[in-house]
Amino acid sequence: MDFHFFLFGMRNTLFKLFQNYFSFTRRETRGILLIVPFLILLNLIPQGIKWAQARKLQHELIAYEGLLDSLETLGFQRIPKEQMWLPADSIPKKKKWLTQLSILEADSINLQIVPGVGEKTAARIAIFLEQLGGLHDFSQLTEVFGVDEALVMKIEEYFFFEEGALKKIPINRLEAAELADHPYISYGLAKVLVAYRNQHGPYTQLRDLQGIKIIDPEWITLIQAYLDFSL
């Protein structure tokens, strides 16, 4: 009986508190007192669901452990997780439906089959290959904007390297604008090459380029496979 009087007293106290402090009417106060327990209940429901799920999972784990223990008594042994593996024959193999192409056949269309190569990157690679006149190493593709070593490795999965006939640069017969069409020759460098040729005569060997002090020796190594010294 005392407990009921206590609850009744608490109810009246809260009722008067809401009325006096918030200036609520009797009807508004009664509505709020009814809503508050409902909101508290809504907040507790998710916690109760989580607790029930955790209890269910715990019971399932206990049952599973009991099953394993019973199997061990029959002579079965547990295999450590790190030792579990699937036989190679049980792993489905991807159907091979592509034929690997030569890099000499690469164009802006078939390059897009490579993961990570979009339309714009494929176009840049195709233009680079056309202007370069052939590759002597796959690593040259990293000179294309947007292509790094990881992407080159993916390209190698779809295109095999084939060193075809490199398009030669007749360095003694071309003018500056024509030399500058090659990706490895800037227009400024092309003017230097032509000016040196006009002053010292035609280039006859790779060593002649070494006489131009402004030229980096690494560039000579890069360009040598493409040079034609014929007159």
Backbone as CSV, one residue per row, in Angstrom:
resi,resn,N_x,N_y,N_z,CA_x,CA_y,CA_z,C_x,C_y,C_z
1,MET,0.829,-1.201,0.000,0.000,0.000,0.000,0.866,1.256,0.000
2,ASP,1.938,1.234,0.839,2.833,2.388,0.898,3.450,2.671,-0.464
3,PHE,3.767,1.618,-1.210,4.393,1.793,-2.535,3.429,2.496,-3.491
4,HIS,2.148,2.126,-3.422,1.155,2.770,-4.284,1.014,4.247,-3.936
5,PHE,1.037,4.550,-2.629,0.980,5.961,-2.227,2.198,6.730,-2.732
6,PHE,3.357,6.041,-2.728,4.594,6.683,-3.205,4.487,7.022,-4.696
7,LEU,4.001,6.055,-5.491,3.847,6.295,-6.929,2.841,7.404,-7.187
8,PHE,1.750,7.386,-6.424,0.727,8.412,-6.604,1.289,9.794,-6.274
9,GLY,2.111,9.834,-5.194,2.719,11.106,-4.812,3.703,11.601,-5.857
10,MET,4.513,10.682,-6.421,5.456,11.057,-7.471,4.716,11.584,-8.690
11,ARG,3.604,10.947,-9.027,2.818,11.388,-10.185,2.308,12.806,-9.976
12,ASN,1.773,13.074,-8.795,1.249,14.416,-8.520,2.368,15.452,-8.519
13,THR,3.528,15.061,-7.973,4.661,15.993,-7.935,5.104,16.364,-9.345
14,LEU,5.265,15.356,-10.225,5.655,15.614,-11.611,4.589,16.428,-12.331
15,PHE,3.339,16.114,-12.044,2.226,16.820,-12.675,2.298,18.316,-12.360
16,LYS,2.505,18.638,-11.065,2.574,20.042,-10.652,3.831,20.723,-11.190
17,LEU,4.940,19.952,-11.264,6.190,20.512,-11.768,6.045,20.961,-13.221
18,PHE,5.464,20.118,-14.050,5.263,20.468,-15.457,4.311,21.648,-15.597
19,GLN,3.276,21.674,-14.770,2.303,22.761,-14.861,2.913,24.098,-14.465
20,ASN,3.653,24.099,-13.351,4.176,25.352,-12.814,5.406,25.847,-13.577
21,TYR,6.316,24.915,-13.894,7.591,25.336,-14.494,7.447,25.656,-15.979
22,PHE,6.686,24.836,-16.707,6.555,25.021,-18.150,5.258,25.729,-18.539
23,SER,4.442,26.039,-17.563,3.160,26.725,-17.812,2.257,25.910,-18.733
24,PHE,2.298,24.569,-18.573,1.430,23.706,-19.359,0.045,23.659,-18.731
25,THR,-0.938,23.401,-19.569,-2.282,23.163,-19.046,-2.337,21.762,-18.466
26,ARG,-3.427,21.480,-17.754,-3.579,20.152,-17.158,-3.604,19.074,-18.253
27,ARG,-4.263,19.371,-19.354,-4.365,18.391,-20.441,-3.004,18.139,-21.092
28,GLU,-2.229,19.231,-21.305,-0.903,19.081,-21.912,0.031,18.308,-20.993
29,THR,-0.040,18.596,-19.713,0.821,17.902,-18.752,0.508,16.412,-18.720
30,ARG,-0.795,16.086,-18.732,-1.192,14.678,-18.712,-0.685,13.959,-19.973
31,GLY,-0.736,14.653,-21.116,-0.260,14.048,-22.363,1.239,13.782,-22.338
32,ILE,2.003,14.743,-21.790,3.458,14.569,-21.716,3.819,13.415,-20.802
33,LEU,3.129,13.313,-19.658,3.415,12.229,-18.717,3.094,10.864,-19.316
34,LEU,2.167,10.826,-20.267,1.860,9.565,-20.937,2.883,9.238,-22.029
35,ILE,3.417,10.281,-22.692,4.356,10.069,-23.801,5.741,9.671,-23.304
36,VAL,6.193,10.268,-22.180,7.556,10.025,-21.692,7.828,8.543,-21.458
37,PRO,6.967,7.801,-20.744,7.241,6.362,-20.571,7.284,5.615,-21.904
38,PHE,6.436,6.053,-22.846,6.415,5.408,-24.164,7.744,5.612,-24.892
39,LEU,8.307,6.829,-24.803,9.596,7.104,-25.440,10.721,6.303,-24.793
40,ILE,10.655,6.186,-23.465,11.662,5.387,-22.754,11.592,3.931,-23.200
41,LEU,10.364,3.440,-23.366,10.174,2.058,-23.804,10.728,1.847,-25.212
42,LEU,10.493,2.817,-26.109,11.022,2.714,-27.472,12.543,2.673,-27.473
43,ASN,13.167,3.396,-26.564,14.626,3.415,-26.480,15.180,2.100,-25.945
44,LEU,14.393,1.423,-25.105,14.862,0.172,-24.507,14.655,-1.033,-25.415
45,ILE,13.719,-0.938,-26.360,13.410,-2.088,-27.220,14.626,-2.555,-28.020
46,PRO,15.381,-1.647,-28.725,16.558,-2.123,-29.474,17.593,-2.802,-28.584
47,GLN,17.772,-2.254,-27.360,18.723,-2.872,-26.448,18.276,-4.281,-26.069
48,GLY,16.963,-4.424,-25.885,16.436,-5.746,-25.551,16.613,-6.735,-26.689
49,ILE,16.428,-6.254,-27.929,16.609,-7.132,-29.093,18.062,-7.588,-29.198
50,LYS,19.001,-6.640,-29.010,20.422,-6.997,-29.057,20.770,-8.017,-27.975
51,TRP,20.212,-7.813,-26.784,20.486,-8.743,-25.687,19.965,-10.140,-26.022
52,ALA,18.749,-10.204,-26.608,18.162,-11.496,-26.965,18.980,-12.190,-28.051
53,GLN,19.451,-11.409,-29.040,20.265,-11.992,-30.109,21.592,-12.519,-29.560
54,ALA,22.188,-11.755,-28.634,23.453,-12.191,-28.043,23.266,-13.482,-27.250
55,ARG,22.142,-13.562,-26.526,21.856,-14.778,-25.762,21.667,-15.975,-26.689
56,LYS,20.960,-15.748,-27.808,20.724,-16.826,-28.764,22.035,-17.300,-29.376
57,LEU,22.901,-16.342,-29.737,24.198,-16.692,-30.318,25.052,-17.458,-29.323
58,GLN,24.994,-17.042,-28.067,25.768,-17.729,-27.034,25.315,-19.178,-26.889
59,HIS,23.999,-19.395,-26.911,23.474,-20.764,-26.808,23.891,-21.598,-28.022
60,GLU,23.885,-20.981,-29.216,24.284,-21.711,-30.420,25.762,-22.091,-30.366
61,LEU,26.602,-21.171,-29.857,28.026,-21.476,-29.736,28.269,-22.610,-28.746
62,ILE,27.520,-22.583,-27.648,27.665,-23.655,-26.655,27.272,-25.000,-27.270
63,ALA,26.168,-24.992,-28.044,25.725,-26.228,-28.696,26.753,-26.698,-29.722
64,TYR,27.345,-25.737,-30.460,28.349,-26.080,-31.476,29.592,-26.677,-30.826
65,GLU,30.042,-26.064,-29.717,31.205,-26.591,-29.011,30.917,-27.990,-28.468
66,GLY,29.682,-28.185,-27.991,29.316,-29.513,-27.502,29.353,-30.552,-28.606
67,LEU,28.919,-30.152,-29.815,28.960,-31.067,-30.954,30.399,-31.417,-31.322
68,LEU,31.283,-30.399,-31.310,32.687,-30.661,-31.616,33.313,-31.590,-30.582
69,ASP,32.972,-31.367,-29.317,33.519,-32.230,-28.264,33.071,-33.678,-28.448
70,SER,31.795,-33.849,-28.832,31.295,-35.207,-29.037,31.970,-35.880,-30.226
71,LEU,32.296,-35.095,-31.262,32.999,-35.655,-32.417,34.422,-36.054,-32.049
72,GLU,35.052,-35.245,-31.176,36.413,-35.575,-30.750,36.446,-36.880,-29.964
73,THR,35.387,-37.128,-29.192,35.337,-38.388,-28.434,35.214,-39.588,-29.367
74,LEU,34.712,-39.348,-30.587,34.588,-40.429,-31.568,35.860,-40.612,-32.397
75,GLY,36.872,-39.775,-32.142,38.144,-39.941,-32.838,38.451,-38.876,-33.870
76,PHE,37.517,-37.951,-34.098,37.776,-36.874,-35.056,38.686,-35.822,-34.421
77,GLN,39.504,-35.174,-35.261,40.413,-34.142,-34.774,40.061,-32.796,-35.404
78,ARG,40.217,-31.756,-34.600,39.977,-30.410,-35.120,41.169,-29.962,-35.968
79,ILE,40.872,-29.300,-37.080,41.926,-28.760,-37.943,42.062,-27.273,-37.650
80,PRO,43.270,-26.810,-37.311,43.447,-25.367,-37.072,42.998,-24.553,-38.282
81,LYS,42.457,-23.382,-38.017,41.905,-22.546,-39.082,42.937,-22.223,-40.147
82,GLU,44.198,-21.966,-39.712,45.230,-21.586,-40.678,45.637,-22.735,-41.589
83,GLN,45.262,-23.987,-41.219,45.617,-25.135,-42.042,44.497,-25.545,-42.995
84,MET,43.366,-24.854,-42.910,42.255,-25.198,-43.790,42.544,-24.730,-45.202
85,TRP,42.220,-25.543,-46.192,42.445,-25.192,-47.587,41.471,-25.965,-48.444
86,LEU,41.290,-25.474,-49.639,40.412,-26.141,-50.594,41.259,-26.797,-51.671
87,PRO,40.941,-28.015,-52.059,41.671,-28.627,-53.172,41.573,-27.762,-54.414
88,ALA,42.642,-27.736,-55.194,42.671,-26.878,-56.383,41.537,-27.216,-57.343
89,ASP,41.169,-28.508,-57.404,40.123,-28.913,-58.339,38.746,-28.417,-57.922
90,SER,38.596,-28.058,-56.625,37.283,-27.620,-56.154,37.049,-26.135,-56.378
91,ILE,38.102,-25.402,-56.773,37.973,-23.965,-57.013,37.603,-23.743,-58.469
92,PRO,36.450,-23.122,-58.737,36.054,-22.913,-60.135,37.026,-21.986,-60.848
93,LYS,37.397,-22.349,-62.047,38.329,-21.552,-62.826,37.566,-20.625,-63.758
94,LYS,38.130,-19.421,-63.918,37.515,-18.471,-64.835,37.710,-18.946,-66.272
95,LYS,36.678,-18.792,-67.037,36.746,-19.199,-68.432,37.611,-18.217,-69.213
96,LYS,38.592,-18.742,-69.892,39.485,-17.888,-70.670,38.834,-17.615,-72.019
97,TRP,38.452,-16.356,-72.236,37.760,-16.015,-73.472,38.501,-14.959,-74.273
98,LEU,39.670,-14.537,-73.782,40.444,-13.525,-74.488,41.726,-14.122,-75.045
99,THR,42.128,-13.619,-76.194,43.402,-13.998,-76.784,44.388,-12.868,-76.549
100,GLN,45.540,-13.195,-75.998,46.544,-12.169,-75.735,47.067,-11.629,-77.059
101,LEU,47.090,-10.315,-77.167,47.523,-9.661,-78.397,48.944,-9.140,-78.266
102,SER,49.558,-8.905,-79.407,50.863,-8.255,-79.425,50.678,-6.778,-79.117
103,ILE,51.650,-6.190,-78.446,51.571,-4.762,-78.143,51.569,-3.943,-79.430
104,LEU,52.046,-4.543,-80.524,52.035,-3.852,-81.811,50.613,-3.688,-82.346
105,GLU,49.673,-4.499,-81.830,48.281,-4.428,-82.266,47.424,-3.576,-81.332
106,ALA,48.030,-3.013,-80.299,47.267,-2.224,-79.325,46.729,-0.955,-79.972
107,ASP,45.454,-0.668,-79.699,44.862,0.582,-80.174,43.928,1.123,-79.097
108,SER,43.283,2.249,-79.380,42.448,2.913,-78.376,41.206,2.110,-78.014
109,ILE,40.881,1.074,-78.799,39.710,0.242,-78.510,40.092,-0.947,-77.641
110,ASN,41.002,-1.792,-78.152,41.298,-3.021,-77.408,42.096,-2.779,-76.127
111,LEU,42.717,-1.614,-75.982,43.426,-1.314,-74.734,42.462,-1.158,-73.558
112,GLN,41.195,-0.846,-73.847,40.225,-0.619,-72.776,39.797,-1.911,-72.084
113,ILE,40.225,-3.066,-72.609,39.929,-4.327,-71.943,40.741,-4.475,-70.662
114,VAL,41.826,-3.700,-70.554,42.699,-3.770,-69.377,42.031,-3.041,-68.210
115,PRO,41.862,-3.683,-67.057,41.280,-3.003,-65.891,42.109,-1.776,-65.511
116,GLY,41.454,-0.648,-65.357,42.155,0.575,-64.998,42.484,1.459,-66.182
117,VAL,42.252,0.958,-67.396,42.503,1.752,-68.606,41.159,2.202,-69.170
118,GLY,40.891,3.486,-69.026,39.656,4.037,-69.561,39.842,4.541,-70.979
119,GLU,38.813,5.187,-71.472,38.828,5.662,-72.861,39.950,6.673,-73.105
120,LYS,40.110,7.627,-72.186,41.120,8.671,-72.377,42.534,8.115,-72.249
121,THR,42.747,7.253,-71.253,44.080,6.659,-71.081,44.435,5.790,-72.278
122,ALA,43.465,5.022,-72.773,43.713,4.176,-73.945,44.085,5.027,-75.155
123,ALA,43.407,6.159,-75.316,43.712,7.050,-76.444,45.122,7.620,-76.321
124,ARG,45.513,8.004,-75.089,46.863,8.554,-74.890,47.933,7.504,-75.189
125,ILE,47.696,6.263,-74.754,48.671,5.197,-75.014,48.780,4.933,-76.510
126,ALA,47.635,4.888,-77.197,47.636,4.612,-78.638,48.383,5.702,-79.409
127,ILE,48.150,6.958,-79.039,48.847,8.071,-79.705,50.345,7.998,-79.433
128,PHE,50.700,7.676,-78.191,52.115,7.557,-77.825,52.798,6.466,-78.647
129,LEU,52.144,5.306,-78.771,52.726,4.200,-79.535,52.891,4.569,-81.005
130,GLU,51.904,5.279,-81.539,51.970,5.662,-82.950,53.090,6.673,-83.189
131,GLN,53.187,7.670,-82.323,54.226,8.686,-82.491,55.613,8.127,-82.204
132,LEU,55.680,7.202,-81.246,56.974,6.642,-80.868,57.535,5.746,-81.958
133,GLY,56.642,5.047,-82.641,57.108,4.157,-83.704,57.544,2.800,-83.200
134,GLY,56.943,2.338,-82.096,57.274,1.019,-81.566,57.987,1.097,-80.229
135,LEU,57.861,0.026,-79.445,58.506,-0.058,-78.134,59.721,-0.964,-78.195
136,HIS,60.716,-0.646,-77.385,61.805,-1.606,-77.184,61.790,-2.132,-75.753
137,ASP,60.811,-1.627,-74.933,60.644,-2.125,-73.566,59.272,-1.677,-73.064
138,PHE,58.580,-2.563,-72.330,57.255,-2.232,-71.812,57.291,-1.032,-70.867
139,SER,58.416,-0.840,-70.177,58.510,0.240,-69.194,58.352,1.616,-69.831
140,GLN,58.505,1.708,-71.145,58.338,2.996,-71.816,56.912,3.529,-71.675
141,LEU,55.963,2.642,-71.431,54.573,3.072,-71.302,54.352,3.968,-70.086
142,THR,55.247,3.901,-69.094,55.099,4.753,-67.913,55.313,6.227,-68.249
143,GLU,55.803,6.506,-69.454,55.989,7.895,-69.874,54.665,8.535,-70.292
144,VAL,53.622,7.715,-70.425,52.296,8.226,-70.768,51.624,8.738,-69.499
145,PHE,51.007,9.893,-69.576,50.326,10.462,-68.411,49.227,9.516,-67.929
146,GLY,49.229,9.230,-66.624,48.211,8.362,-66.047,48.576,6.892,-66.034
147,VAL,49.771,6.546,-66.513,50.200,5.139,-66.550,51.381,4.963,-65.604
148,ASP,51.228,4.078,-64.615,52.325,3.783,-63.701,52.752,2.325,-63.870
149,GLU,53.709,1.897,-63.061,54.251,0.540,-63.194,53.183,-0.520,-62.935
150,ALA,52.287,-0.251,-61.969,51.229,-1.221,-61.663,50.306,-1.415,-62.865
151,LEU,49.991,-0.328,-63.557,49.115,-0.430,-64.725,49.830,-1.127,-65.879
152,VAL,51.128,-0.894,-66.015,51.901,-1.575,-67.060,51.863,-3.090,-66.834
153,MET,51.941,-3.515,-65.568,51.876,-4.950,-65.259,50.532,-5.536,-65.679
154,LYS,49.455,-4.763,-65.513,48.142,-5.237,-65.957,48.080,-5.323,-67.481
155,ILE,48.695,-4.344,-68.157,48.706,-4.358,-69.624,49.445,-5.596,-70.130
156,GLU,50.501,-5.988,-69.426,51.273,-7.165,-69.828,50.453,-8.449,-69.736
157,GLU,49.374,-8.445,-68.934,48.528,-9.632,-68.835,47.677,-9.815,-70.088
158,TYR,47.455,-8.738,-70.828,46.587,-8.792,-72.005,47.348,-8.612,-73.318
159,PHE,48.559,-8.059,-73.243,49.366,-7.836,-74.443,50.779,-8.357,-74.189
160,PHE,51.285,-9.146,-75.112,52.658,-9.619,-74.961,53.597,-8.695,-75.732
161,PHE,54.824,-8.601,-75.232,55.792,-7.695,-75.849,56.356,-8.319,-77.116
162,GLU,56.360,-7.544,-78.156,56.939,-7.975,-79.427,57.707,-6.798,-80.016
163,GLU,58.994,-6.966,-80.141,59.829,-5.882,-80.663,59.801,-5.925,-82.183
164,GLY,58.902,-5.156,-82.731,58.793,-5.106,-84.182,59.813,-4.149,-84.764
165,ALA,59.633,-3.845,-86.027,60.532,-2.906,-86.690,60.241,-1.503,-86.172
166,LEU,61.188,-0.945,-85.417,60.992,0.388,-84.867,61.025,1.430,-85.980
167,LYS,60.146,2.387,-85.866,60.114,3.475,-86.843,61.332,4.372,-86.622
168,LYS,62.204,4.414,-87.610,63.458,5.141,-87.462,63.292,6.633,-87.749
169,ILE,64.174,7.415,-87.134,64.189,8.864,-87.328,65.391,9.216,-88.210
170,PRO,65.168,9.609,-89.448,66.302,10.012,-90.305,66.832,11.376,-89.858
171,ILE,67.681,11.346,-88.866,68.095,12.569,-88.184,68.828,13.551,-89.097
172,ASN,69.384,13.059,-90.212,70.108,13.949,-91.125,69.211,14.558,-92.205
173,ARG,67.947,14.109,-92.297,67.089,14.576,-93.387,65.871,15.358,-92.908
174,LEU,65.616,15.361,-91.622,64.422,16.035,-91.102,64.761,17.409,-90.545
175,GLU,63.797,18.329,-90.695,63.945,19.652,-90.110,63.391,19.639,-88.679
176,ALA,63.531,20.752,-87.984,63.193,20.813,-86.556,61.740,20.420,-86.286
177,ALA,60.808,20.957,-87.075,59.388,20.674,-86.841,59.084,19.191,-87.009
178,GLU,59.755,18.541,-87.964,59.529,17.115,-88.206,60.158,16.266,-87.101
179,LEU,61.344,16.649,-86.656,61.989,15.920,-85.555,61.154,16.004,-84.279
180,ALA,60.511,17.154,-84.078,59.738,17.375,-82.852,58.453,16.553,-82.814
181,ASP,58.112,15.870,-83.907,56.936,14.997,-83.893,57.161,13.765,-83.025
182,HIS,58.426,13.442,-82.777,58.730,12.265,-81.959,58.580,12.618,-80.479
183,PRO,57.957,11.741,-79.682,57.730,12.042,-78.258,59.000,12.327,-77.463
184,TYR,60.139,11.804,-77.914,61.374,11.987,-77.157,62.144,13.247,-77.561
185,ILE,61.631,13.984,-78.542,62.353,15.165,-79.028,61.451,16.391,-78.911
186,SER,61.812,17.294,-78.022,61.064,18.544,-77.907,61.451,19.469,-79.058
187,TYR,60.652,20.496,-79.264,60.952,21.412,-80.370,62.262,22.161,-80.110
188,GLY,62.504,22.513,-78.854,63.757,23.194,-78.524,64.961,22.319,-78.807
189,LEU,64.879,21.039,-78.425,65.978,20.113,-78.685,66.134,19.878,-80.184
190,ALA,65.013,19.827,-80.902,65.068,19.627,-82.354,65.837,20.768,-83.026
191,LYS,65.620,21.989,-82.574,66.341,23.135,-83.151,67.838,23.029,-82.879
192,VAL,68.196,22.544,-81.678,69.610,22.360,-81.343,70.229,21.301,-82.246
193,LEU,69.522,20.193,-82.473,70.039,19.118,-83.327,70.267,19.605,-84.757
194,VAL,69.334,20.376,-85.278,69.460,20.883,-86.647,70.594,21.906,-86.735
195,ALA,70.694,22.799,-85.746,71.746,23.817,-85.752,73.130,23.171,-85.678
196,TYR,73.283,22.144,-84.847,74.575,21.451,-84.726,74.910,20.727,-86.027
197,ARG,73.890,20.143,-86.656,74.107,19.446,-87.931,74.529,20.423,-89.020
198,ASN,73.901,21.597,-89.059,74.254,22.596,-90.069,75.672,23.122,-89.870
199,GLN,76.108,23.159,-88.607,77.431,23.712,-88.313,78.543,22.672,-88.458
200,HIS,78.274,21.419,-88.070,79.326,20.398,-88.049,79.157,19.313,-89.108
201,GLY,78.099,19.377,-89.873,77.880,18.365,-90.895,76.975,17.251,-90.392
202,PRO,76.622,16.304,-91.260,75.697,15.226,-90.902,76.208,14.372,-89.739
203,TYR,75.246,13.813,-89.015,75.578,12.870,-87.943,75.912,11.522,-88.585
204,THR,76.980,10.921,-88.141,77.376,9.625,-88.700,77.287,8.490,-87.680
205,GLN,77.305,8.840,-86.400,77.252,7.827,-85.350,76.724,8.453,-84.057
206,LEU,76.439,7.593,-83.099,75.863,8.053,-81.839,76.809,8.989,-81.093
207,ARG,78.094,8.784,-81.274,79.082,9.597,-80.571,78.999,11.068,-80.975
208,ASP,78.508,11.341,-82.180,78.385,12.730,-82.621,77.432,13.515,-81.717
209,LEU,76.396,12.850,-81.229,75.441,13.529,-80.347,76.073,13.885,-79.007
210,GLN,77.063,13.106,-78.607,77.727,13.377,-77.335,78.534,14.668,-77.374
211,GLY,78.788,15.170,-78.588,79.502,16.438,-78.712,78.636,17.636,-78.371
212,ILE,77.326,17.435,-78.285,76.415,18.519,-77.901,76.301,18.503,-76.381
213,LYS,76.986,19.413,-75.726,77.117,19.385,-74.267,75.784,19.526,-73.541
214,ILE,74.823,20.170,-74.186,73.554,20.425,-73.516,72.681,19.172,-73.434
215,ILE,73.026,18.143,-74.196,72.206,16.927,-74.243,72.586,15.985,-73.106
216,ASP,71.572,15.487,-72.414,71.763,14.539,-71.317,72.129,13.170,-71.894
217,PRO,73.189,12.518,-71.391,73.572,11.179,-71.881,72.439,10.156,-71.765
218,GLU,71.569,10.311,-70.755,70.451,9.378,-70.603,69.482,9.495,-71.781
219,TRP,69.334,10.708,-72.307,68.457,10.884,-73.462,69.032,10.159,-74.675
220,ILE,70.344,10.195,-74.833,70.983,9.502,-75.956,70.725,8.002,-75.864
221,THR,70.808,7.456,-74.653,70.528,6.032,-74.454,69.075,5.715,-74.801
222,LEU,68.181,6.631,-74.477,66.753,6.427,-74.715,66.409,6.479,-76.201
223,ILE,67.058,7.376,-76.944,66.684,7.629,-78.337,67.462,6.779,-79.337
224,GLN,68.560,6.156,-78.909,69.469,5.521,-79.863,68.805,4.436,-80.716
225,ALA,67.820,3.715,-80.147,67.174,2.641,-80.906,66.339,3.175,-82.064
226,TYR,66.037,4.477,-82.055,65.159,5.049,-83.072,65.909,5.873,-84.127
227,LEU,67.212,6.023,-83.980,67.956,6.913,-84.871,68.435,6.204,-86.140
228,ASP,68.356,6.936,-87.234,68.860,6.468,-88.531,69.846,7.526,-89.035
229,PHE,71.124,7.140,-89.193,72.167,8.100,-89.563,72.425,8.150,-91.071
230,SER,71.581,7.497,-91.830,71.799,7.521,-93.283,71.571,8.922,-93.832
231,LEU,72.236,9.221,-94.957,72.150,10.554,-95.571,70.993,10.618,-96.574
